[in-house]
Amino acid sequence: MSQPGFLARRKLAETMFGTHPYSRSPNGTIPSIRKIAVADMRRFVKDRFGRDQMLVTAAGDITPAELGPALDRIFAALPAKSAPFAVPPVTPQGAGQTITIEKQYPQTLITMAEPGIKRNDPDWYAGQIVNYTLGGGGFQSRLMEDVRGAGSKKGLSYGFSSAFVPYKEAGLVLAGGSTRNAAAGETLGVVKAEFGKMHDSGITEAELKDAKTYITGSFALTLTSTDRLAATLMQLRTQDLGIDYLDRRDALINGVTLEDANKVAARLLDPAKLTTVMVGMPQGLEGTTPAKAGPGDIQKPGK
C-alpha cells in the first residue's frame, strides 16, 4: 500500500469507476479481509464455483480421452450451478482531472487513462495498431521517443508506455511512466501533446506497416510453452473469439487501413478526456486536485 504504482492504480480506478465493481481492488482491503469468516468462504464456493460457469483449456501430452475423465474426477465435488450475477455496464468518469498524491519519493509516477473500447468492438484491431504506435511498441513508439529520446529529445524518463485495456463492460486507454519530480509538469505536457497530435493527425503509412509487421510477427513468441498455449486457448474462450481465431488473426490485423487507424486515433486519443494520477512530489503543475492516500502523506492545496 506504500508503493506508488498501487496508490496510483487505486485512485485512478476509484475516480473513473466510482461505486462500480471495477473500482474495487481484487485483493480487497485490510478491513474487508479481516471480516472474512469460514462461512463467507463456504458461501462463495457454493455461489460462484458452479460447473456451469467453468471454462477449461489444456495443452500438453494428454489426449481428450484421458483428459475428460480426469476433469470429471477433479471437479465432481463442485456445485452443478452458480448463483446468477451480472456486472452492469459503466462509462468511465473523471475526464480532464489531474490528481496528485504527494509522498516523499525521489520520482513522480504518472498513471493516466481515458475511455477506450471493449474487446468485441469492431475497431479493436485498428486500436492495436494505434496503441503500438502510441506507446505499446517499446522503443519504436512515439511516447518513448518523446519522453526518453536522444539528441533533441528531452530525456524526461526512462520510458513511457500505453495499452488498450478491455473489460467486459468497459474499456480504457491506459498510459504511464515515471519522471523526476522537477520534470513532472513538463512530462505530462509532452504526453498530452502526443495524444493531441495523434488525435488530430493520426499515424503515418510507415507506422502502420511497422505495427502490422510487429504485431503479426511477434505473436508466435507467445506460443512457446504449454502454459502459454493453454492461456491463449483460454483467451479464445473468455473473449468469444472462436476456435478459428488463430487462423484469422493475421488477416484481421493486415486488413486495417490507414483510414481505419486514424479514425480510431481521433475517436480514442483525446487529451482533454485523460484522467491523470501523479504520485510523488510533482512540480510544475497547475489546476491539480490533491488526494489522500494514507498516513504520512504530505497534503498541499491545489493551485
Secondary structure, 3 states (H helix, E strand, C coil): CCCHHHHHHHHHHHHHHCCCHHHCCCCCCHHHHHHCCHHHHHHHHHHHCCHHHCCCCCCCCCCHHHHHHHHHHHHCCCCCCCCCCCCCCCCCCCCCCEEEEECCCCEEEEEEEEECCCCCCCCHHHHHHHHHHHHHCHHHCHHHHHHCCCCCCCCCCCCEEEEEEECCCCEEEEEEEEEEHHHHHHHHHHHHHHHHHHHHHCCCHHHHHHHHHHHHHCHHHHHCCHHHHHHHHHHHHHCCCCCCHHHHHHHHHHCCCHHHHHHHHHHHCCHHHCEEEEEECCCCCCCCEECCCCCCCCCCCCC
